[in-house]
C-alpha cells in the first residue's frame, strides 16, 4: 500500500477555478488524508495570486510562458538602466 505522503496530485489552474468552493472542499479532504496538492499551469487562466489564498496547496507550478510574459511586462514598466 502506498503511503499518502508520497502521493502528489496536480490540478490545473483552469480546473481549480471552474468551481472554487467544490475544489477547496475536495482539496481539503485530500490534504487531511496526507496527499500533497500542486496547482499546475498557474498563469495560463484567469485566476490571480489573490484567489490562490483560498486554495489549500502544497506547491504552485508557474507556466513558463506566463512567467516570461510577466517578466517582459515588468521590464517595460520598470526598465533597467
Buried (B, 14 or more C-beta within 10 A) or exposed (E): EEEBEEEEEEBBBEBBBEEEEEBBEBBEEBBEEEBBBBBBBBBBBEBEEEBBEEBBBEEBBBBEEBEEEEEEEEEEEEEEE
